[in-house]
Amino acid sequence: MDGDLALRLSRLLDRVEGWLPEQPPAIDWARDVAALWQSHPLGGQLVAVSPRDSVRLEDLIGVERQKRALLENTRAFLQGYPANHALLWGARGSGKSSMVRALLNTLSGEGLRLIQVDRHDLVALPILVQRLRDRSERFVVYCDDLSFEGSDDAYKALKSVLDGTLTGPPENVLLYATSNRRHLLPESMADNQETHLVDGELHHGDAVEEKISLSDRFGLWLAFHPFDQQSYLEACRHWVAHLGGDGAWSEAARADAVRYATLRGVRSGRAAWQFACQWVGSQSIQRPTA
């Protein structure tokens, strides 16, 4: 009987092993400053990654207030002072994700460690946070382009980690998220129809309260708005100089930058970077070689 049980357990383990991803190298947080959380059927694992680029906070134009607030919040966290979870929300291409990457490049030397979690893996967020609880390093767990559909229950795991458990998140972990939606969940006309007046006071319906309650758990809200033309052109000039040298910006570049934004129908930091890549690349291949 014991032999049959051992054989059955061995077969079960063989099947389970096929569900598990290849074991990545162990993370050395003294060397590795960023990691991705990869979930699998039996939990998840951290995989060290190199920073995507060298962009720094001073490279981001037109978002000075947002940079200052996020930098102060993160530095307070790294120094052991109270700090807030942060939601960066607003217009597409306005620098939300770039600001988080730039924050890592700026503060990794001060002890910041960044872990990115895909929205679809948020169900396993409590497992990840528990693994970080007893470590000496200080982590920002980051979810990019965060939003949920009406039938998506993954937001409940996020709510629980943010502010919904008896223990709360550990003091060495903050959650930062970027989103195009301020309230993260879709809002419908039917939700607003539940709103009513009681003694002259406006009371939202349960559906609206549920949606607002998620974003309310982020203590720091940073709004990112579309660029005006001046901010857009300043960003274009910065990136053209960054890619092509101080003499690369000219009246011709300025006129082309305005035309580029007009054709695209958008003025943003992303559009400024894309224009700079196009302009500097085009000028470089037209320049005669020695």
Buried (B, 14 or more C-beta within 10 A) or exposed (E): EEEEEEEEEEEEEEEEEEEEEEEEEEBEBEEBBBBBBBBEEEEBBBBBBEBEEEBEBEBBBBBEEBBEBBBEBBBEBBEEEEBBBBBBBBBEBBBBBBBBBBBBBBBBEEBBBBBBBBBEBBBBBBBBBEBBEEEEEBBBBBBBBBBBEEEBEBBBBBBBBBBEEEEEBBEBBBBBBBBBBBBBBEBEEEBEEEEEEEEEEEEBBEBBBBBBBBBBBBBBBBBBEBBEEEBBBBBBBBBBBBBBEEEBBEEEBBEBBBEBBEEBEBBBBBBBBBBBEEBBEEBEEEEEEE
